[in-house]
Amino acid sequence: MDWKLAARVVAVLAVAVVMVACAIALRPDATEEAPAPTVQPQSGEPASSELLRCREIGAAALDDAGCKKAWAEGRRHFLEGNSGRARP
């Protein structure tokens, strides 16, 4: 291989590496994260505000009677489907 050609290839690769390094260094910081979306209760869902409260209290919801009732209502509502009655 001709030494001039090898020198040109090395020079082109060096310029490419420098360009990539500059692009990485000059890109804007992505540290600003978008705020997490909040879930708004829908008017058609039964006990949606209670379900949101249960989600917010975390593990304490496992022993909360209101949460158990809301979860049972949510399951019943989910399993009803469009027929209006629970499936067997």
Secondary structure as UniProt FT lines:
FT   HELIX           3..26
FT   TURN            43..44
FT   TURN            46..47
FT   HELIX           48..57
FT   HELIX           58..63
FT   HELIX           65..80
FT   TURN            81..84
//
